[in-house]
Amino acid sequence: MKSQWNDIVARETVEAYSAKGVSQDVALRVYTTRLLGRDPLLVLHGGGNTSVKTRATDDLGQDHEVICVKGSGADMADIEPWGLPAVKLGPLRTLRALDALSDEAMVNVQRLNLLDASAPNPSVETLLHAFLPHKFVDHTHAAAVLSIVDLPDGEALAAEIYDGRMGIVPYIAPGFGLAKEAAEVFERKPDVEGLILHKHGIFTFGETAREAYERMIEMVSLAESRLRQGRPIVFPVRKIEAATAEAAEIAPIIRGACAIRRDNAEPVRFITELRTGPEILAYVNGQELVSYSQRGVVTPDHIIRTKNKPLVVPPPETGRLDDFAGAVRAGVAKFIADYDAYFACENEAAGNTKTKLDPMPRVVLVPGVGVFGLGRTAKDASIAADLAENTVRVVTDAEAIGRYEPLPERDLFALEYWSLEQAKLKGAVVKPLTGQVALVTGAGAIGAATAKALAADGAAVAILDIDGTLAKKAAGEVKGLGFECDVTKPEQVRAAFAAVCERFGGVDILVSNAGAAWQGRIGDVSDETLRKSFELNFFAHQTVAREAVRIMLKQGTGGALLFNLSKQAVNPGANFGPYGLPKAATMLLMRQYALDYGADGIRSNGVNADRIRSGLLTDAMIAARAKARGVSEAEYMAGNLLQAEVLAEDVAQAFVALAKARKTTGHIATVDGGNIAAALR
């Protein structure tokens, strides 16, 4: 591991923040915190914290000795000064004289001594930082250190590696007790450069930001050096007899099996994210996978994101996916039963004071394929996948020099149900479409607006368009996926859906929106033009709907097919036959899907919109039509019963409403401001 300290960047950081009134101490603390947070081998998703002891003035002009420590909700990778709330140091240090302090009292004292009452909660390890005398203190869950301390003789091996340069702290759950023990270990040998926390992580400290940071790099490098002495082949490979199915084919099966079914309500769905590669495959293909993968998390902090254990499923054989689906469902049922038994046992020991969390796995290991992370949102799934990948590395390195042996279940249960850990997740807002995957075709005005509306209601969104740049731009605005795809080409559609399944796990909502308006008097229009229009305005709808239904059936959780129809389907206009005819066929297609797949919980509905500014109705076309009618452009666009222009956002809201309408299928929602001639009879 190499130091990323850069004198020029450090100086520029100080200068930039000084101009904003931030002290040099805090500016340098921001700089090195980011260095640590941007290295996934050191810090992953909240697994670490930093502090600096300095002086600050409160709103009354009084000067205080304070500790600026990472606050809840701040990401070390891009932390700003607000993420290091200042807490009066003196009162915190007086707490050390106490014999015990509850978690609630600890949090209360920390908040009472904030200089800014609106600041985030200081880290749960604030007291550990405060009880140490050093100006700068760094804490990480470095992967290499975890591989050492998660061995049965981890404390002895750490003592050997660091040869008196680091204090060794036995495992104690985070909080007041750990803070006191760490301070006592330090005071028994005050020349140490840091502390190794058994089964937990590493602290380093120094009088400067650079000293504390570079000590962290050096100490982690020493652990890495020891791990390189391990055996090169760690896991004997299990032989997989048959060809393995593609990840995109099995992701919807896994995702569907892990959904939580509820009476008269949408299932609670999860997004998945695949990780694979040589190291991961060596891990999941190991003969002893069901042993080393089931021993527990590499550090207690991970348990709220990954559960204590992953679900292990059999290798998926090509051509036998029904068998695989049955095995996955059975595996999930056993996982739930095991989790329920674990909770009942540990909750009884804890005095039956806890409320059970959902029992679904957050990591699934698939021999021959890789690792899937699961979460209620795409971000949560990505976090679970990151932590699973980190676990693969830590366990592999530990097994290379010994036997991986993390904390026992009782200690981990205490962390999984610790109120201060659960508080990290309480900011998550569950929206109506949270956990659902929506795929939108066409990234023009209506498609982009619909993607935004779906994302705003919680969906993970993918957008397909023949213009890949446009698709990626629209997807970027909703933190989704954008793909170049000609929806008239079935092979491109299959590839795009497969990519969505690999990244999000499946599809729950399809908005089949892509289209174009060919014109001409029907007796004069060429067969070629008419066929082109049917390819895009009818057959493409069938192609994407068929692929979506195939995935929805694998998931077994229903779904919503939504089609962008047209006023032309029910109220045709002169010279618009090449556009209206395939749209009329698409309207019947929508209803056929409602008939054929209603029993599978798949709803099929359409939106009939008219006069929407878009690629089909350009500014030039609006100007020409308004002139031909002798009205202004505004009057032309508001030529409806409500006398109001209908926007792409209005159409988007109709799609979202239908996506959430659990008891509606075969329906057409009209969004045109009122046009009796186009009303369905």
DODREN-987472 format. One record per residue (C-alpha): x, y negated, z negated; residue number from 1. Coordinates in nm, 2 decimals. Each point is the difference from the previous one (the first is absolute). Layout:
# DODREN-987472
     east    north       up   lumdo
        X        Y        Z     NUM
...
//
This chain:
# DODREN-987472
     east    north       up   lumdo
     0.00     0.00     0.00       1
     0.14    -0.34     0.10       2
    -0.05    -0.34    -0.16       3
    -0.21    -0.23     0.21       4
     0.11    -0.32    -0.19       5
     0.08    -0.28     0.23       6
     0.15    -0.33    -0.13       7
    -0.15    -0.21     0.28       8
    -0.35     0.14    -0.04       9
     0.02    -0.03    -0.38      10
     0.10    -0.36     0.03      11
    -0.27    -0.08     0.25      12
    -0.26     0.16    -0.22      13
     0.11    -0.22    -0.30      14
    -0.01    -0.31     0.22      15
    -0.34     0.08     0.14      16
    -0.16     0.06    -0.34      17
     0.18    -0.29    -0.16      18
    -0.18    -0.23     0.24      19
    -0.32     0.14    -0.14      20
     0.10    -0.05    -0.36      21
     0.10     0.36    -0.07      22
     0.31     0.05    -0.22      23
     0.31     0.17     0.12      24
    -0.04     0.29    -0.24      25
    -0.35     0.07     0.13      26
     0.11    -0.05     0.37      27
     0.28     0.26    -0.04      28
    -0.24     0.23    -0.18      29
    -0.23    -0.02     0.30      30
     0.28     0.07     0.23      31
     0.14     0.31    -0.16      32
    -0.35     0.13    -0.08      33
    -0.08     0.00     0.37      34
     0.33     0.18     0.07      35
    -0.11     0.28    -0.23      36
    -0.36     0.00     0.11      37
     0.09     0.04     0.37      38
     0.20     0.32    -0.05      39
    -0.25     0.29    -0.02      40
     0.27     0.22    -0.16      41
    -0.01    -0.24    -0.30      42
    -0.36    -0.13    -0.02      43
    -0.33     0.12     0.14      44
    -0.34    -0.16    -0.06      45
     0.04    -0.15    -0.35      46
     0.27     0.25    -0.11      47
     0.23    -0.26    -0.17      48
     0.03    -0.34    -0.15      49
     0.25    -0.28    -0.07      50
     0.04    -0.29    -0.24      51
     0.22    -0.30    -0.08      52
     0.03    -0.18    -0.33      53
     0.01    -0.38     0.05      54
    -0.16    -0.32    -0.13      55
    -0.32    -0.16     0.12      56
    -0.22    -0.30    -0.10      57
    -0.37     0.04    -0.07      58
    -0.28    -0.25     0.09      59
     0.06    -0.19    -0.33      60
     0.36    -0.06     0.09      61
     0.13     0.25    -0.26      62
     0.31     0.20     0.10      63
     0.00     0.38    -0.07      64
     0.23     0.29     0.04      65
    -0.20     0.23     0.23      66
     0.02     0.33     0.19      67
    -0.12    -0.01     0.36      68
    -0.10     0.35     0.07      69
    -0.17     0.17     0.29      70
    -0.38    -0.03    -0.03      71
    -0.28     0.23     0.09      72
    -0.10    -0.02     0.37      73
     0.34    -0.14     0.12      74
     0.18     0.20     0.26      75
     0.38     0.01    -0.06      76
     0.07     0.01     0.37      77
    -0.14    -0.35     0.06      78
    -0.04    -0.14    -0.35      79
    -0.05    -0.37    -0.05      80
     0.07    -0.20    -0.32      81
    -0.37     0.03    -0.11      82
     0.06     0.38    -0.02      83
     0.25    -0.06    -0.28      84
    -0.22    -0.15    -0.28      85
     0.19    -0.18    -0.28      86
    -0.07     0.14    -0.35      87
     0.14    -0.15    -0.32      88
     0.28     0.22    -0.10      89
     0.02    -0.06    -0.37      90
    -0.34     0.14    -0.10      91
     0.06     0.31     0.22      92
     0.32     0.07    -0.18      93
    -0.16    -0.02    -0.34      94
    -0.22     0.29     0.10      95
     0.30     0.24    -0.03      96
    -0.03    -0.01    -0.38      97
    -0.34     0.17     0.02      98
    -0.03     0.38    -0.05      99
    -0.27     0.03     0.26     100
    -0.20    -0.21     0.25     101
    -0.29     0.11     0.21     102
     0.00    -0.06     0.37     103
    -0.30    -0.24    -0.03     104
     0.18    -0.20    -0.27     105
     0.32     0.00     0.21     106
    -0.18    -0.14     0.30     107
    -0.18    -0.26    -0.21     108
     0.32    -0.13    -0.16     109
     0.17    -0.02     0.34     110
    -0.30    -0.20     0.14     111
    -0.02    -0.23    -0.30     112
     0.36    -0.10     0.06     113
    -0.02    -0.07     0.37     114
     0.09    -0.36     0.10     115
    -0.27     0.01     0.27     116
    -0.33     0.15    -0.12     117
    -0.09     0.08     0.36     118
     0.31     0.21     0.07     119
    -0.02     0.37     0.07     120
     0.04     0.25    -0.28     121
     0.37     0.05    -0.07     122
     0.14     0.35     0.07     123
    -0.09     0.28    -0.25     124
     0.38     0.03    -0.05     125
     0.04    -0.37    -0.10     126
     0.10     0.09    -0.35     127
     0.28     0.23     0.11     128
     0.14    -0.30     0.20     129
    -0.05    -0.23    -0.29     130
     0.17     0.22    -0.26     131
     0.32     0.01     0.21     132
     0.23    -0.30    -0.04     133
     0.11    -0.03     0.37     134
    -0.10    -0.29     0.22     135
    -0.09     0.21     0.30     136
    -0.16     0.35    -0.03     137
    -0.09     0.22     0.30     138
    -0.21     0.32    -0.01     139
    -0.07     0.25     0.28     140
    -0.12     0.35     0.06     141
     0.30     0.08     0.23     142
    -0.05     0.33     0.18     143
     0.35     0.12    -0.07     144
    -0.03    -0.06    -0.37     145
    -0.33     0.18    -0.02     146
     0.16     0.30     0.17     147
     0.25     0.01    -0.29     148
    -0.24    -0.07    -0.29     149
    -0.27     0.24     0.13     150
     0.23     0.30    -0.07     151
    -0.02     0.20    -0.32     152
     0.35    -0.13    -0.10     153
    -0.06    -0.34     0.15     154
     0.11    -0.19    -0.31     155
     0.33     0.19    -0.03     156
     0.07    -0.03     0.38     157
    -0.07    -0.38    -0.01     158
     0.24    -0.03    -0.30     159
     0.26     0.19     0.20     160
    -0.05    -0.21     0.32     161
     0.02    -0.34    -0.18     162
     0.26     0.09    -0.26     163
    -0.11    -0.25    -0.26     164
    -0.08    -0.28     0.24     165
    -0.38     0.05    -0.04     166
    -0.21     0.06    -0.31     167
    -0.23     0.31     0.02     168
    -0.36    -0.06    -0.13     169
    -0.21     0.31    -0.07     170
    -0.35     0.01     0.16     171
    -0.25    -0.22    -0.17     172
    -0.31    -0.13     0.17     173
     0.02    -0.36     0.11     174
    -0.10    -0.26    -0.26     175
     0.11    -0.12    -0.34     176
     0.16     0.33    -0.11     177
     0.22     0.02     0.31     178
     0.10    -0.36    -0.03     179
     0.12     0.06    -0.36     180
     0.18     0.32     0.08     181
     0.18    -0.15     0.30     182
     0.12    -0.30    -0.21     183
     0.13     0.24    -0.26     184
     0.19     0.21     0.26     185
     0.16    -0.31     0.13     186
     0.10    -0.13    -0.34     187
     0.17     0.33    -0.08     188
     0.23    -0.07     0.29     189
    -0.03    -0.37     0.10     190
     0.26     0.02     0.27     191
    -0.21     0.21     0.23     192
    -0.10    -0.14     0.34     193
    -0.35     0.14     0.01     194
    -0.23     0.27    -0.12     195
    -0.12     0.33     0.15     196
    -0.35     0.08    -0.10     197
    -0.06     0.37     0.00     198
    -0.27     0.11     0.24     199
    -0.07    -0.36     0.08     200
     0.27    -0.22     0.17     201
     0.29    -0.24    -0.06     202
     0.07    -0.34    -0.15     203
     0.31    -0.22     0.07     204
     0.08    -0.34    -0.14     205
     0.25    -0.28     0.02     206
     0.06    -0.37    -0.06     207
    -0.06    -0.08     0.36     208
    -0.25     0.11     0.26     209
     0.28     0.14     0.21     210
     0.16     0.20    -0.28     211
    -0.33     0.17    -0.10     212
    -0.09     0.07     0.36     213
     0.34     0.14     0.10     214
     0.01     0.21    -0.31     215
    -0.32     0.15     0.11     216
     0.15     0.08     0.34     217
     0.31     0.15    -0.15     218
    -0.18     0.22    -0.25     219
    -0.25     0.13     0.26     220
     0.30     0.07     0.23     221
     0.16     0.21    -0.27     222
    -0.31     0.21    -0.02     223
    -0.01     0.04     0.38     224
     0.36     0.11     0.00     225
    -0.07     0.27    -0.25     226
    -0.30     0.12     0.20     227
     0.21     0.03     0.31     228
     0.18     0.29    -0.17     229
    -0.32     0.21     0.02     230
    -0.05     0.29     0.23     231
    -0.08    -0.09     0.36     232
    -0.30     0.23     0.05     233
    -0.23    -0.05    -0.28     234
    -0.32     0.18     0.09     235
     0.00     0.34     0.17     236
    -0.24    -0.03     0.30     237
    -0.32     0.19     0.01     238
    -0.06     0.15     0.34     239
    -0.32    -0.14     0.17     240
    -0.11     0.27     0.25     241
    -0.24    -0.19     0.22     242
     0.01    -0.33     0.18     243
    -0.10    -0.29    -0.22     244
    -0.29    -0.23     0.09     245
     0.06    -0.37     0.06     246
    -0.03    -0.24    -0.29     247
    -0.28    -0.19     0.18     248
    -0.21     0.32     0.01     249
     0.02     0.08    -0.37     250
    -0.01    -0.35    -0.15     251
    -0.38    -0.03     0.04     252
    -0.04     0.34    -0.16     253
     0.21    -0.10    -0.30     254
    -0.18    -0.34    -0.03     255
    -0.34     0.16     0.02     256
     0.08     0.26    -0.26     257
     0.12    -0.27    -0.24     258
    -0.31    -0.22     0.04     259
    -0.22    -0.02    -0.30     260
    -0.36     0.08     0.10     261
    -0.28    -0.19    -0.18     262
    -0.37     0.04     0.00     263
    -0.18    -0.26     0.21     264
     0.31    -0.20     0.05     265
     0.30    -0.03     0.23     266
     0.28     0.25    -0.09     267
     0.30    -0.15    -0.18     268
     0.26     0.02     0.28     269
     0.38    -0.03     0.00     270
     0.24    -0.12     0.25     271
     0.30     0.22     0.07     272
     0.35    -0.07     0.13     273
     0.24     0.26     0.14     274
     0.37     0.01    -0.08     275
     0.23     0.26     0.16     276
     0.36     0.05     0.10     277
     0.29     0.25    -0.06     278
     0.03    -0.06    -0.38     279
    -0.38     0.02    -0.05     280
    -0.04     0.31     0.22     281
     0.29     0.17    -0.19     282
    -0.20    -0.07    -0.32     283
    -0.35     0.11     0.11     284
     0.14     0.30     0.18     285
     0.19     0.13    -0.31     286
    -0.08     0.35    -0.12     287
    -0.05    -0.13    -0.36     288
    -0.21    -0.30     0.09     289
    -0.28     0.10    -0.23     290
     0.25     0.00    -0.29     291
     0.21    -0.32     0.04     292
    -0.28    -0.21     0.14     293
    -0.23     0.07    -0.30     294
     0.23    -0.10    -0.28     295
    -0.12    -0.36    -0.02     296
     0.09    -0.36     0.10     297
     0.36    -0.12     0.01     298
    -0.07    -0.30    -0.22     299
    -0.32    -0.06    -0.21     300
    -0.07    -0.33     0.19     301
    -0.10     0.20     0.31     302
    -0.28     0.20    -0.15     303
    -0.26    -0.27     0.04     304
     0.06     0.00     0.37     305
     0.07     0.37     0.08     306
    -0.16     0.20    -0.28     307
     0.24     0.23    -0.18     308
     0.01     0.27     0.27     309
    -0.06     0.02     0.37     310
    -0.24     0.23     0.18     311
     0.18     0.27     0.20     312
    -0.18     0.15     0.29     313
     0.10     0.28     0.24     314
     0.17    -0.06     0.34     315
    -0.27    -0.09     0.26     316
     0.01     0.25     0.29     317
    -0.08    -0.12     0.34     318
    -0.33     0.14     0.12     319
    -0.10     0.10    -0.36     320
    -0.11    -0.34    -0.14     321
    -0.33     0.14    -0.14     322
     0.21     0.23    -0.22     323
     0.22    -0.29    -0.10     324
    -0.31    -0.22    -0.08     325
    -0.13     0.28    -0.23     326
     0.33     0.03    -0.18     327
     0.02    -0.38    -0.05     328
    -0.35    -0.01    -0.14     329
     0.09     0.28    -0.24     330
     0.32    -0.17    -0.09     331
    -0.17    -0.33    -0.08     332
    -0.26     0.19    -0.21     333
     0.27     0.16    -0.21     334
     0.19    -0.33    -0.03     335
    -0.32    -0.16    -0.14     336
    -0.05     0.29    -0.24     337
     0.36    -0.01    -0.12     338
    -0.02    -0.38    -0.04     339
    -0.32     0.03    -0.20     340
     0.16     0.26    -0.23     341
     0.31    -0.21    -0.04     342
    -0.21    -0.30    -0.09     343
    -0.22     0.19    -0.25     344
     0.30     0.14    -0.18     345
     0.20    -0.32    -0.02     346
    -0.30    -0.22    -0.07     347
    -0.10     0.23    -0.30     348
     0.35    -0.04    -0.13     349
    -0.03    -0.38     0.04     350
    -0.33     0.00    -0.20     351
    -0.24     0.00     0.30     352
     0.06    -0.37     0.05     353
     0.06     0.00     0.38     354
    -0.23    -0.02     0.30     355
     0.10     0.24     0.28     356
     0.13    -0.15     0.32     357
    -0.10     0.15     0.33     358
     0.17     0.34     0.04     359
     0.09    -0.01     0.36     360
     0.37     0.05     0.11     361
     0.20    -0.30     0.12     362
     0.27     0.20     0.17     363
    -0.04     0.30     0.23     364
     0.30     0.22     0.10     365
    -0.05     0.19     0.33     366
     0.27     0.25     0.10     367
     0.11    -0.05     0.36     368
    -0.15    -0.35     0.01     369
     0.11    -0.23    -0.28     370
    -0.15    -0.20    -0.29     371
    -0.33    -0.20     0.00     372
    -0.06    -0.28    -0.24     373
    -0.36    -0.08    -0.09     374
    -0.15    -0.32    -0.13     375
    -0.32    -0.19     0.00     376
     0.16    -0.26     0.23     377
     0.27     0.02     0.27     378
     0.23    -0.18    -0.24     379
    -0.07     0.25    -0.28     380
     0.06     0.29     0.24     381
     0.33    -0.15     0.11     382
     0.10    -0.04    -0.37     383
    -0.08     0.36    -0.07     384
     0.19     0.11     0.30     385
     0.30    -0.22    -0.09     386
     0.01     0.16    -0.35     387
    -0.04     0.35     0.14     388
     0.29    -0.06     0.23     389
     0.20    -0.13    -0.30     390
    -0.10     0.31    -0.19     391
     0.13     0.22     0.28     392
     0.34    -0.17    -0.03     393
     0.02     0.00    -0.38     394
    -0.10     0.37    -0.03     395
     0.22     0.11     0.28     396
     0.31    -0.17    -0.15     397
    -0.09     0.13    -0.35     398
    -0.04     0.36     0.13     399
     0.33    -0.03     0.18     400
     0.19    -0.02    -0.33     401
    -0.24     0.17    -0.24     402
    -0.37     0.04    -0.07     403
    -0.25    -0.28     0.03     404
    -0.18    -0.04    -0.33     405
    -0.21    -0.31    -0.06     406
    -0.21    -0.09    -0.30     407
    -0.26     0.24    -0.14     408
    -0.37    -0.06     0.09     409
    -0.08    -0.14    -0.35     410
     0.24    -0.29     0.04     411
    -0.12    -0.06     0.35     412
    -0.36     0.00    -0.09     413
     0.07    -0.27    -0.25     414
     0.14    -0.21     0.28     415
    -0.27     0.09     0.25     416
    -0.27    -0.12    -0.24     417
     0.20    -0.28    -0.16     418
    -0.20    -0.32     0.01     419
     0.30    -0.21     0.10     420
     0.07     0.23     0.30     421
    -0.36     0.01     0.11     422
    -0.01    -0.38    -0.02     423
     0.23     0.00     0.30     424
    -0.28     0.14     0.21     425
    -0.29    -0.20    -0.14     426
     0.04    -0.28     0.25     427
    -0.10     0.23     0.28     428
    -0.34    -0.10     0.15     429
    -0.22     0.27     0.14     430
    -0.19    -0.13     0.30     431
    -0.29     0.16     0.19     432
     0.24     0.15     0.26     433
     0.30     0.07    -0.22     434
     0.15     0.33     0.10     435
    -0.16     0.01     0.35     436
     0.19    -0.01     0.32     437
    -0.15    -0.21     0.29     438
     0.12     0.01     0.36     439
    -0.10    -0.28     0.23     440
     0.04     0.01     0.38     441
     0.06    -0.34     0.17     442
     0.20    -0.27    -0.17     443
    -0.19    -0.30     0.15     444
    -0.22    -0.24    -0.18     445
    -0.26     0.25    -0.12     446
     0.26     0.28    -0.07     447
     0.23    -0.23    -0.20     448
    -0.29    -0.15    -0.20     449
    -0.13     0.35    -0.08     450
     0.34     0.12    -0.11     451
     0.02    -0.30    -0.24     452
    -0.35     0.06    -0.13     453
     0.07     0.37    -0.06     454
     0.33    -0.07    -0.17     455
    -0.16    -0.26    -0.22     456
    -0.24     0.26    -0.13     457
     0.29     0.24    -0.08     458
     0.05     0.22     0.31     459
     0.34     0.09     0.14     460
    -0.02    -0.11     0.36     461
     0.16     0.12     0.33     462
    -0.06    -0.19     0.33     463
     0.05     0.13     0.35     464
     0.02    -0.22     0.31     465
     0.15     0.04     0.35     466
     0.20    -0.31    -0.10     467
     0.23     0.14    -0.27     468
     0.12    -0.35    -0.10     469
    -0.35    -0.12    -0.06     470
    -0.08     0.32    -0.19     471
     0.30    -0.04    -0.23     472
    -0.07    -0.37    -0.05     473
    -0.36     0.07    -0.11     474
     0.12     0.29    -0.22     475
     0.27    -0.21    -0.16     476
    -0.27    -0.25    -0.12     477
    -0.16     0.28    -0.20     478
     0.31     0.20    -0.10     479
    -0.12     0.28     0.22     480
     0.13     0.20     0.30     481
     0.00    -0.12     0.36     482
     0.05     0.23     0.30     483
     0.01    -0.05     0.37     484
    -0.26     0.23     0.14     485
    -0.20     0.02     0.32     486
    -0.33     0.15    -0.13     487
    -0.08     0.13     0.35     488
     0.29     0.24    -0.03     489
    -0.09     0.30    -0.23     490
     0.36     0.09    -0.07     491
     0.08    -0.35    -0.12     492
    -0.31     0.00    -0.22     493
     0.11     0.33    -0.16     494
     0.35    -0.13    -0.06     495
    -0.13    -0.31    -0.17     496
    -0.24     0.19    -0.22     497
     0.28     0.23    -0.10     498
     0.22    -0.29    -0.10     499
    -0.28    -0.14    -0.21     500
    -0.05     0.34    -0.17     501
     0.37     0.03    -0.08     502
     0.01    -0.35    -0.16     503
    -0.35    -0.02    -0.16     504
    -0.12     0.36     0.00     505
    -0.31    -0.02     0.22     506
    -0.28    -0.21     0.12     507
    -0.33    -0.09    -0.17     508
    -0.13    -0.29     0.20     509
     0.03    -0.04     0.38     510
    -0.08    -0.33     0.16     511
    -0.01     0.07     0.37     512
     0.02    -0.35     0.13     513
     0.24    -0.02     0.30     514
    -0.17    -0.10     0.32     515
     0.00    -0.22     0.31     516
    -0.28    -0.15     0.21     517
     0.01     0.08     0.37     518
    -0.26    -0.20     0.20     519
    -0.17     0.03     0.34     520
    -0.34     0.06     0.16     521
    -0.05     0.37    -0.05     522
    -0.07     0.08     0.36     523
     0.32    -0.17     0.11     524
     0.24     0.12    -0.27     525
     0.25     0.26     0.10     526
     0.01     0.35    -0.15     527
     0.36    -0.07    -0.12     528
    -0.12    -0.30    -0.20     529
    -0.29     0.19    -0.15     530
     0.22     0.29    -0.09     531
     0.26    -0.23    -0.17     532
    -0.28    -0.16    -0.20     533
    -0.14     0.34    -0.10     534
     0.35     0.12    -0.10     535
     0.05    -0.28    -0.25     536
    -0.36    -0.09    -0.10     537
    -0.13     0.36    -0.03     538
     0.26     0.28     0.02     539
     0.25    -0.18    -0.22     540
    -0.27    -0.02    -0.27     541
    -0.05     0.37     0.03     542
     0.37     0.07    -0.01     543
     0.06    -0.19    -0.32     544
    -0.32     0.12    -0.17     545
     0.08     0.36     0.08     546
     0.35    -0.03    -0.15     547
    -0.14    -0.18    -0.31     548
    -0.27     0.27    -0.05     549
     0.26     0.27     0.03     550
     0.20    -0.16    -0.29     551
    -0.31    -0.08    -0.21     552
    -0.11     0.36     0.02     553
     0.34     0.11    -0.13     554
    -0.04    -0.24    -0.29     555
    -0.35     0.11    -0.08     556
    -0.09    -0.33    -0.16     557
    -0.23    -0.14     0.28     558
     0.09    -0.33     0.17     559
    -0.13    -0.28     0.21     560
     0.01    -0.04     0.38     561
    -0.07    -0.36     0.11     562
    -0.04    -0.10     0.36     563
     0.01    -0.35     0.15     564
    -0.30     0.01     0.23     565
    -0.14    -0.29     0.20     566
    -0.31    -0.20     0.07     567
     0.04     0.13     0.35     568
    -0.10     0.35    -0.12     569
    -0.36    -0.12    -0.08     570
    -0.03    -0.33     0.18     571
     0.21     0.02     0.32     572
     0.10    -0.31     0.18     573
     0.03    -0.05     0.37     574
     0.34     0.10     0.15     575
     0.11     0.17    -0.33     576
    -0.10     0.35     0.10     577
     0.37     0.13     0.01     578
     0.02    -0.10    -0.37     579
    -0.35     0.07    -0.12     580
    -0.04     0.35     0.14     581
     0.29     0.16    -0.20     582
    -0.11    -0.20    -0.30     583
    -0.35     0.15     0.02     584
     0.16     0.34     0.02     585
     0.21    -0.08    -0.31     586
    -0.31    -0.10    -0.19     587
    -0.14     0.35     0.07     588
     0.34     0.15    -0.08     589
    -0.02    -0.17    -0.34     590
    -0.33     0.16    -0.07     591
     0.11     0.34     0.12     592
     0.28     0.00    -0.26     593
    -0.26    -0.10    -0.26     594
    -0.20     0.31     0.10     595
     0.28     0.25     0.03     596
     0.21    -0.10    -0.31     597
    -0.24    -0.13    -0.25     598
     0.00     0.33    -0.18     599
     0.37    -0.04    -0.05     600
    -0.05    -0.34    -0.17     601
     0.13    -0.19     0.30     602
    -0.20    -0.31     0.08     603
    -0.01    -0.16     0.34     604
    -0.12    -0.36     0.06     605
     0.05    -0.28     0.23     606
     0.02    -0.38     0.01     607
    -0.17    -0.19     0.28     608
     0.16    -0.35     0.02     609
    -0.04    -0.27     0.26     610
     0.18    -0.32     0.09     611
     0.32     0.04    -0.21     612
     0.31    -0.19     0.09     613
     0.24     0.27     0.10     614
     0.19     0.16     0.28     615
    -0.33     0.09     0.16     616
    -0.14    -0.35    -0.04     617
     0.28    -0.25     0.05     618
     0.00    -0.38    -0.03     619
     0.00    -0.03     0.38     620
    -0.30     0.23     0.03     621
    -0.18    -0.20    -0.27     622
     0.07    -0.32     0.18     623
    -0.12     0.13     0.33     624
    -0.33     0.15    -0.14     625
    -0.08    -0.31    -0.20     626
     0.05    -0.21     0.31     627
    -0.22     0.23     0.21     628
    -0.28    -0.04    -0.26     629
     0.04    -0.37    -0.03     630
     0.08     0.02    -0.38     631
     0.30    -0.07    -0.21     632
     0.23     0.28    -0.10     633
    -0.11    -0.02    -0.36     634
    -0.37     0.02     0.11     635
     0.08     0.30     0.22     636
     0.18     0.18    -0.29     637
    -0.29    -0.08    -0.23     638
    -0.27     0.10     0.25     639
    -0.18     0.23    -0.24     640
    -0.29    -0.01    -0.25     641
     0.22    -0.12    -0.29     642
     0.16    -0.26     0.23     643
     0.34     0.10    -0.14     644
     0.31     0.13     0.17     645
     0.07     0.36    -0.10     646
     0.37     0.06    -0.09     647
     0.22     0.31     0.02     648
     0.00    -0.01    -0.38     649
    -0.38     0.05     0.00     650
     0.04     0.31     0.21     651
     0.27     0.12    -0.23     652
    -0.23    -0.03    -0.30     653
    -0.26     0.21     0.18     654
     0.26     0.28     0.05     655
     0.10    -0.01    -0.36     656
    -0.36     0.01    -0.12     657
    -0.06     0.31     0.22     658
     0.33     0.16    -0.13     659
    -0.15    -0.03    -0.35     660
    -0.35     0.11     0.08     661
     0.00     0.35    -0.12     662
    -0.36     0.08     0.09     663
    -0.01    -0.16     0.35     664
     0.08     0.18     0.32     665
    -0.12    -0.04     0.37     666
    -0.05    -0.37    -0.07     667
     0.08    -0.30     0.21     668
     0.06    -0.33    -0.18     669
    -0.06    -0.30     0.22     670
     0.23    -0.30    -0.05     671
    -0.10    -0.27     0.25     672
    -0.17    -0.27    -0.20     673
    -0.33     0.12     0.13     674
    -0.09     0.10     0.35     675
    -0.35     0.15     0.03     676
     0.07     0.12     0.36     677
     0.29     0.21    -0.14     678
    -0.19     0.13    -0.30     679
    -0.04     0.38    -0.02     680
    -0.36     0.11     0.05     681
//
